[in-house]
Amino acid sequence: MKKFHLLVLLFVSIASQAQKATDSVTAKDSVPDTDSIPAASHPKSYFSLGMSYLSNSVYNGRKDSLATPYLTPSLGYYDKSGFFVSGSLSYLMRSGSSRIDLFSLEAGYDFTIKKFDGEIAVSKSFYNDSSTNVKSQISASVYASGGYDLGFIKPSFDAAVDFGSATDFMLGLGLEHSFYAANDNLEITPTFMANGSTQNYYGSYYNKRRVGGKRKTGGIVYDVSAVVENASQFKMLDYELSLPLHYTMNKFGFSITPVYAIPVNPAVVTITRVQEGTGITKTRSSVESISSSFYCSFGITWQF
């Protein structure tokens, strides 16, 4: 953990001493400077067609025991007012269990007010019944994000209310700074995030997707259930270091985002096994095994 704190201090030091090499030309530059009227995030309305690949689905530092890589085509409409709507289809690219694993819809509004930019949105997710994604018990979300550009550093936040068998609350706080190159077509943004959340969704995932159900051992059938202790308690879950890179060329955008997630506060999981026919019950509790994750996403978009 000492090494991690040194990395964070090093990142903040570098970000605080660096400035943009050149001024970036963005959509918000063409909008009148005002404190009270949200500015449009786009100079004109457009459609966006995209394709992305995620090497593993990791949420708040948690992941399934098997990698969950996704290939995701998406289509969205972005109005010059800031309103947008999009849909995506995620195909699980796991050997032996390839399938359409997730379909999601999203609608929201993004805006800029002087040095503050933000987004509010709602999303609806439809997971395959066989999905082992740690987020598979989250059926819908309402979330907001934003950041205030101080020049040398940009504090940011992500907040969400997730709906499933029970409601969860998530909050992430971060620091970032963007560097520009290649005539401002290349944007590189070192980012640090600290994420906390309740874990009702994780308890449902453990019970319904990971260990729960009927299990047969030595010819004996058991009804197995799992409970994540204190799932409704808000706690810090992980720290993340990422390096998003985005390159724009005409109407095309190319992105690569490597992420290193360091989970903390492992859950205590209680598993109950009830033997069919006899009712004999066995219960055991253990601390889950957590480990750091490195994963990466790659994407390409076309605006038209």
N, C-alpha and C positions, 0 to 999 in steps of 0.2 A: 504493500500500500504506500510506503514511503516513495518508491520509484514512481508510482502513479502521481502522487502530489508534485513531485519534481517535474514530471512531464507537463502537468497543468500549468505550473508556474512558468516553465519555459515557453509554453504556447502563449500565455498572456503577455509575457515580456516581449516576444517577437511581434505579436499583433499590435501591442501598444506603441512600438517604435517605428512601425512601417506605415507608409502612406501610399495611396494609389499612384502608380506611375503616370497615368494619364486620366483625364476626366472621362467618365462613362456617359454615353448618350443613351438615355432610357426613355420609356414612354412618359414617365411622370414629369420629365423636363419640359414637355409641351403644355402642361396644365398650369393655370394660374396659381400662384403661391397664396394659399389661404389656410387659416387655422380651423375653420369650421365646416368647410365643404369637402367631403371625401372626393379625392381626385381619381379619375379613371385610370386603371392600371394599363390599359392598352389604347394606343392611338386610333385603332379601328377594330371592328368586330372580325372574328375569324374562326375557322374550324381547325382543330388539331388532331392529326392521326399519328398514333405513336406505337412503338413496340419496345418492350423492356424485358430484361432478364435479371432476376434476383437469385443469387447463389444459395441463399438460405433465408427463410422467414424467421426473424428474431424480433421479439417484442419485449421491451423493458428488460433485456438481457436474458429472457427465457426462450427456450426452443424445444422442439420435440427431440426425442432420442435419435431419430433419423432426420437427415437433412431434408428441407422442404424447398426445393428450387422451383421457381415459377417463370414461365414465359408468358408475358401479358400484353396482348394487343389492347389498345384503348382508342376511344373517339370522344372528342369533347367540343363544345361550342363555347366561345369566350366573347361576351359582348363588350363593346367599348365602354359601357357604363361600369363594368367590373363584375357583373353577374356572369356565372358560368354553370354549365351542367355537363357531366361526363359519365361514361360507362366503360367498364373494363371486364375482361374475361381472363382468368388466370389458369393456365394449364400446368399441372404438376408434372415435372420432368424427372421423376424418380424411377429408377430401374425396377420393373416388376409391378409398378402401381401407377402408371401414367394415366392421367384423366383430367377432365375439367374439374378443378377443385374449388373455384370461387368465382362468383359473378357479383360485381358491385356497381352501385349507382351513387352519384354524388352531385350535389348542387350547392352553390354558395356565392359569396361576394368577396372580392378582394379590392383593396383601396390603399391610397397613400395620402397622408396628411403631413405636409412638410417632410420632416425626417423620419416619420413613423409610417411603416407599412404593415398591413394586417390582412387577415382573412378570417371569415366565419363561414361555416359550412355544415351540412348534414350529409350523412352517408347511410346507405343500406347495404348489408352484405348477405349473400346467400352461399353458404358453404355446402359442399358435398357431404352426405351423411357419413362417408368414410374418412373425412378429412381429419388429419392429426395436427393441423395448425394450432398453435397455442391460442390464437385469437378466434378459433372456430365457434366458440360459444358467445361471441359478441355479434348480435344481429343488427345493431344500428348504433350510430354515434352522432353526437353534436359536439363540434369542436371549434376552437379559435386559436389563432396564432398571430404573432406580431413581433416587431423588432424596432428599436429606435437607434438610428445611426449617429453615433457620436464622433464619427470620423476615424479615430484610431481604433475603435472597438464598437461592436454592435451587440448590446444585450438583447436577448430574445426569449420568447416563451411559447410553449405549446400547452393547451389545456383541453381536456375532453371529458364528456360524460358518455360512458359506454353502457348500452342496454343489452341485457341478456336475461338469464334466470334471476339475476339481481343487478342492481345498478352499481357501476364503478365510477370512480373519479380519478383522473390522471392529470398530473402537472409536470411539465418539463421546463427547466430554466437553462439558458445557454449563453455562450459568448462566441462571437464569430467576427471575422474580418475578411473582406474580399480584396484580392489582388487581380489586376487586369494586365493582359498582354495581347500580342497579335492584333494591334489596332483596336483594342477593347473587345475583340470577338471571343477571347478566352477569359473566363472568369474562374478563379481558384479561391475557395472559401474554407480555410481551416476553421473547424467548429468543435466546441466542447459543449456537451449537454449532460445535465443531471436529471434523471427521471424518477418520479415517485408515483405510486398508485395504490388503490385498494386492489384486492386480488380475487374477487368473487368469480370473475371470468376464468381465472386460473384453476380455482377449485372445481368449477364445472367441467373444464377441460380434463383435469386429472380423473374425475369420477366417470365421465361419459365417454371420453375419447382415449384415455391412456391406459387405465387399469380396471375400470369398472365393467360390470356385466358378468355373464356366466363364464367360469374358467374350469377347465378339467385338469386335474393333477393326480397322477397315479390311479386313473380310473374313477376318481371321485369328483363330482361336480360341486362347485362352490359358487355362491352369489357373492361377488366382490364389489365393494364400494369404497370410495376414498373421500376424505375430507381434508381440506387445507385449513389448518388452524388459524384463527384470527384473520380470516380472509377480508373482513370488512374494515380492517385497520389500515389506515394510510401509512405507507412507509417508503423510504428510499429503496429503489430496486436496481438501478444500474447507472453507470457513468459511461458516456460514449465519446470517443474521439473520431471525427470523420473528416474527409477531405474531398468535398464535392468539386468536380471540374465540369464546366459546361462550355462548349464551343458552338458558336453560331455562324452559319454560312448560308447567306441568303434566307430562304424560308425553312432551312433545316437546322435542327438543334441536336447536338451530340453530348451525352453526359456520362460520366463515370463517378460513382460515389463509393469509395471504400470506407468501411466502418469497423471500428474495434470497440466492442461492448464488454464492459467489466461489471458483471452482476454482483450484487451485495444482498445481505439479509435473506439467506435461503429459507424457504418455507418448511414448516413442520407438517408432515403429511401423516394422517392416521388412516390405515387400511384395515377394513373389516372383512373377514371371510366367514360366510355362513354355509355350512355343509348341508346340501339338499338331502331331505329325508330324515335327518337327525336333528337339525337345528343347532348343532354344535357350532359355537362362534369363537373365532380367534381374532384378536385385535393387536395390532402393533403400530407403533409410531416411530418415525425416523425423520431425520433432517435431509431434505433433498440435496442431491449432488449438483452443484452449479459450477460452470467453468466459463472463462472468457471466450468470446466468439469473434472471429474475423469473417466478415462477409462483404459482398460487393454487388452493386447494381449497375447495369449498363442500359442505356436507352437512346433512342433516336425518335425525333418528332418532325412532322412536316406540317407547316401551317398553310392553309389555303382558304 
